[in-house]
Amino acid sequence: MTLPVFSMKNKPLRHAFRVALKEGMILGMISTLLFSGMLVLPIAALFANNPSRTSKIIFYMGSMEFPEPILLLIVLSAVVQALFSFPMLYRRDSAGFYFGIGLSRSQLFGARFAAGMTWQTVAVLVAIAGGVAVNLAQPDYTAAHTGLLLGNSLIVGFGMLLTALIAFSVTILVCALVGTLAEAIVYALLALLLPTFFFFGLNGQMVAFLWGNAHDVKNIWGYYNLPDNLVVSLQRFNPLFYFSEPFAAYGSPRIAGQMISAEPVWSTLLGWLLAAAILVWLARHFFIRRPVEKTGLRGTCKSLGFILILPLIYAICSYPLYRSGLGLAAIPVSTAVAIGIGLAAVVFLGLAFPLRLLIPAVWKGLLAFPVYLIIVGISSVILLAGGLGYRDYQPKVEDVTRVSISYKGIPNLVLGDSYGYGGGLININNNRQLTLDAPEDVKMALALHRRLIDQGGAQTGRSISSYTLVQYTLQNGRQVSRFYSTATRDVLDSMLSLDDTMAFQELFRGYMNGIDPKAENPEQPCLDASSPFSQGVLYLTSPLSDRLVLLDKEFALRVRRTLAEDVANQSIEDRYKPSVPENFTLYFYLLEDIYHVESNGYTDPQIIDLNRFNPGFLSWINIDSSCPKTLMLLTAISREPETKGIESIQVIGPYWDILMNVDHQDLEACFSSNPENPETIDSMLKQAKITPGVTTYDPNRIDELFKASRGFYFAGDNGYLILIKLHGSKTCLKRYIPRAELPEWAK
């Protein structure tokens, strides 16, 4: 049957295109307004409200620092446009009408497809043209900027249009395979989200099961310049977000003469253009072969439903794993797995019944869920076994330009975000990575990294929370990153050997001469550009004092230079496992104007209460006989810190056991003495589930314990923590006794 409107003057194909164009007009106009609003309004607002900035900006294409919202809008618009363009695939009345108008299936597909994409093209072109017009209208625009403006606009417009084409084609393909509108909407969205669900689920399992995983560390632990979640890292393989980075780069403000920072995008665009061509061919292929009787019937393509639901189940099962063993709200892996399975089961049933995936054979359909769990389990096993070589990978030494590895030694030596020096009973690591580029230093870093790798499969319960980041920069510019949230005492002991590297010697020597290292990554947030070691004032204290004496600048300069010489000759054993107690502690502090407030006003600023320090600006080194020249210099000082008598000493317990019981923090295996409030100590004892040991007031036993104690010590020997109560002081001093030196009566 031929429609009467088809005359000799209006060929059927041309008329079908016009009809489809008219049917999609309202939706096309809405898309045009939405695209233009999201792209043009931010440009106009910037130029209208920021005249001081617009004098420098010569190009701007929307608020594109985060372009994902407009890309998602484009995708949703294309999905809805496709549904409006092909109603005959899910409505029985439309199927009988459109498939009976005298056009071949191929002609009908071409007319409807072209009409739908025409409106998407109009929406994109109008939005881009509006952005160009606003840029042209700014007062400082010149003809010299035309090439940049048009070139970037074409790239942005092409990417937007290609994204719409992909979403449009996927939706038509899904419509051709299923029979109802609900199925078409759900399956089209699942198909477009398939890579997102897969990458998200895989990353969740990597967090929990892959030793050394560095992806998403920046979001969980707060590190910077590390691989993002796989959804972001692999976004070029994602039809929703493959254009995010180019969009942000080519649509961002551009200053006169500024080169674009984006990587070449043509390979990505050409790859997705090829994928779009394949999707169009598949959509046409299945449209032509589509049985009319499928229209309006649910559950006619169950295999597609089961396939598309799998990535969603994978993502849901993996989502709780992001919180397994991390942070204050951490949950055990077993609990995370159980929660994930429960949530996945609810979602599966919530989709399977309405989509008739379980009808008529309910029990047969339910078997799909155990199959999903088996697939998820296989993925987990692969990651536990090393992630197909990810866990054990190390670059060759000749391929490495430099390597950065977390430093575990002297507190606050390496600049970075400082957590402070801890509170209560424990110390928190406040160092970042030490950068090594000398060949021998790189070899040492590789050896230490190998020890970190090897401990992963043999955790014996003696590891503590200690964040270790290893980053390689290769000769070809590629970065390889690995992150480890725990470490055994043997591994942490071996990492102290970083003090033998040329990088450490140069860094410390530079600090003592007032020189700060250049930032490895200028964009990385940093607490302060200067180190307390290089720019801070010096304070002196003794083991039995809760006050510090400020050293004058000239004397502090002599101390720094002498200390540099002593540290260069000091062994790692003497530094981290001293055989004798320290005589003094040198504190390096960036803020000089500290006053201790008493009831009658301000006291002498040269005598400072240690509790007044901001730990983020503080570093310290203990001085004993292994630093003979510095010790001699400090012994001759005319004004020493006031020493107080000991009222009592309490033996708390093995320090390493305390570290193991305090979870979810980046702990420092090197114990450091500092004064604490009794209330803070009591709170930490409860958290660590530690029952304190003996308390002695006997002068002889007090003397015996104090002489065996240290103010700074690597706690790998599982020595004992003691608390010293001083006469006339409101605080307690915590100190460390090596296990071999603790008297039997105190155990």
RALIN-V664362 format. One record per backbone hydrogen bond with DSSP energy under -0.5 kcal/mol. NH is the residue of the N-H (numbers start at 1). CO is the residue of the C=O. Records with the same first field share a line. If there is no record, write none. Layout:
# RALIN-V664362
NH = CO ; CO
This chain:
# RALIN-V664362
6 = 3
7 = 5
11 = 9
15 = 11
16 = 12
17 = 13
18 = 14
19 = 15
20 = 16
21 = 17
22 = 18
23 = 19
24 = 20
25 = 22
28 = 24
29 = 25
30 = 26
31 = 27
32 = 28
33 = 29
34 = 30
35 = 31
36 = 32
37 = 33
38 = 34
39 = 35
40 = 36
41 = 36 ; 37
43 = 39
44 = 40
45 = 41
46 = 42
47 = 43
48 = 44
49 = 45
50 = 46
53 = 50
54 = 50
55 = 51
56 = 53
57 = 53
58 = 254
59 = 254
61 = 251
63 = 38
64 = 62
66 = 63
67 = 64
69 = 66
71 = 67
72 = 68
73 = 69
74 = 70
75 = 71
76 = 72
77 = 73
78 = 74
79 = 75
80 = 76
81 = 77
82 = 78
83 = 79
84 = 80
85 = 81
86 = 82
87 = 84
89 = 86
90 = 87
91 = 87
95 = 91
96 = 92
97 = 93
98 = 94
99 = 95
100 = 97
101 = 98
108 = 104
109 = 105
110 = 106
111 = 107
112 = 108
113 = 109
114 = 110
115 = 111
116 = 112
117 = 113
118 = 114
119 = 115
120 = 116
121 = 117
122 = 118
123 = 119
124 = 120
125 = 121
126 = 122
127 = 123
128 = 124
129 = 125
130 = 126
131 = 127
132 = 128
133 = 129
134 = 130
135 = 131
136 = 132
137 = 133
138 = 134 ; 135
141 = 138
145 = 142
146 = 143
149 = 145
150 = 146
151 = 147
152 = 148
153 = 149
154 = 150
155 = 151
156 = 152
157 = 153
158 = 154
159 = 155
160 = 156
161 = 157
162 = 158
163 = 159
164 = 160
165 = 161
166 = 162
167 = 163
168 = 164
169 = 165
170 = 166
171 = 167
172 = 168
173 = 169
174 = 170
175 = 171
176 = 172
177 = 173 ; 174
178 = 174
184 = 180
185 = 181
186 = 182
187 = 183
188 = 184
189 = 185
190 = 186
191 = 187
192 = 188
193 = 189
194 = 190 ; 191
197 = 193
198 = 194
199 = 195
200 = 196
201 = 197
202 = 198
203 = 199
204 = 200
205 = 201
206 = 202
207 = 203
208 = 204
209 = 205
210 = 206
211 = 209
213 = 210
216 = 227
217 = 214
218 = 227
219 = 216
220 = 216
221 = 217
222 = 217
223 = 217
232 = 229
233 = 229
234 = 230
235 = 232
237 = 234
238 = 235
239 = 237
242 = 238
244 = 241
247 = 243
248 = 244
249 = 245
250 = 246
251 = 247
252 = 249
254 = 59
256 = 56
258 = 255
269 = 265
270 = 266
271 = 267
272 = 268
273 = 269
274 = 270
275 = 271
276 = 272
277 = 273
278 = 274
279 = 275
280 = 276
281 = 277
282 = 278
283 = 279
284 = 280
285 = 281
286 = 282
287 = 283
288 = 284
289 = 285
290 = 287
294 = 291
295 = 292
296 = 179
297 = 294
300 = 297
302 = 299
304 = 301
305 = 301
306 = 302
307 = 303
308 = 304
309 = 305
310 = 306
311 = 307
312 = 308
313 = 309
314 = 310
315 = 311
316 = 312
317 = 313
318 = 314
319 = 315
320 = 316
321 = 318
322 = 318 ; 319
323 = 320
324 = 321
325 = 323 ; 331
326 = 323
330 = 327
331 = 323
336 = 332
337 = 333
338 = 334
339 = 335
340 = 336
341 = 337
342 = 338
343 = 339
344 = 340
345 = 341
346 = 342
347 = 343
348 = 344
349 = 345
350 = 346
351 = 347
352 = 348
353 = 349
355 = 351
356 = 353
357 = 352
358 = 352
362 = 360
365 = 361
366 = 362
367 = 363
368 = 365
369 = 366
370 = 366
371 = 367
372 = 368
373 = 369
374 = 370
375 = 371
376 = 372
377 = 373
378 = 374
379 = 375
380 = 376
381 = 377
382 = 378
383 = 379
384 = 380
385 = 381
386 = 383
387 = 382
388 = 382
390 = 386 ; 387
391 = 386
393 = 389 ; 390
399 = 396
400 = 397
401 = 473
402 = 473
403 = 436
404 = 471
405 = 434
406 = 469
407 = 432
413 = 410
415 = 413
425 = 423
426 = 423
429 = 666
432 = 414
434 = 405
435 = 433
436 = 403 ; 434
442 = 438
443 = 439
444 = 440
445 = 441
446 = 442
447 = 443
448 = 444
449 = 445
450 = 446
451 = 447
452 = 448
453 = 449
454 = 450
455 = 451
456 = 452 ; 453
457 = 454
458 = 455
459 = 456
464 = 487
466 = 464 ; 485
468 = 484
470 = 482
471 = 404
472 = 480
473 = 402
474 = 472 ; 478
475 = 399
477 = 474
480 = 472
482 = 470
483 = 212
484 = 468
487 = 464
492 = 488
493 = 489
494 = 490
495 = 491
496 = 492 ; 493
497 = 494
498 = 495
499 = 496
500 = 497
501 = 498
505 = 501
506 = 502
507 = 503
508 = 504
509 = 505
510 = 506
511 = 507
512 = 508
513 = 509 ; 510
514 = 511
515 = 510
516 = 514
524 = 521
535 = 531
536 = 531 ; 532
537 = 589
539 = 587
540 = 549
541 = 585
545 = 542
548 = 608
549 = 540
550 = 606
551 = 538
556 = 552
557 = 553
558 = 554
559 = 555
560 = 556
561 = 557
562 = 558
563 = 559
564 = 560
565 = 561
566 = 562
567 = 563
568 = 564
569 = 565 ; 566
570 = 566
575 = 571
576 = 572
577 = 573
583 = 623
584 = 623
585 = 541
586 = 621
587 = 539 ; 585
588 = 619
589 = 537 ; 587
590 = 617
592 = 590
594 = 592
597 = 595
598 = 596 ; 601
601 = 598
603 = 596
607 = 604
608 = 548 ; 606
610 = 546
612 = 609
613 = 610
615 = 613
617 = 614
618 = 615
619 = 588
621 = 586
623 = 584
624 = 622
627 = 624
631 = 627
632 = 628
633 = 629
634 = 630
635 = 631
636 = 632
637 = 634
640 = 638
644 = 544
647 = 645 ; 725
648 = 725
649 = 696
650 = 723
651 = 694
652 = 650 ; 721
653 = 721
655 = 719
658 = 654
659 = 655
660 = 656
661 = 657
662 = 658 ; 659
663 = 661
667 = 465 ; 665
668 = 427
669 = 667
671 = 669 ; 713
673 = 711
676 = 732
678 = 730
681 = 677
682 = 678
683 = 679
684 = 680
685 = 681
686 = 682
687 = 683
688 = 684
689 = 686
690 = 685
692 = 690
693 = 651
696 = 649
702 = 698
703 = 699
704 = 700
705 = 701
706 = 702
707 = 703
708 = 704
709 = 705 ; 706
710 = 736
713 = 671
714 = 576
715 = 669
717 = 714
718 = 715
720 = 737
721 = 653
722 = 735
723 = 650
724 = 733
725 = 648 ; 723
726 = 724 ; 731
727 = 645
729 = 726
732 = 676
733 = 724
734 = 674
735 = 722
736 = 710
737 = 720
738 = 708
741 = 738
742 = 738 ; 739
746 = 743
747 = 744
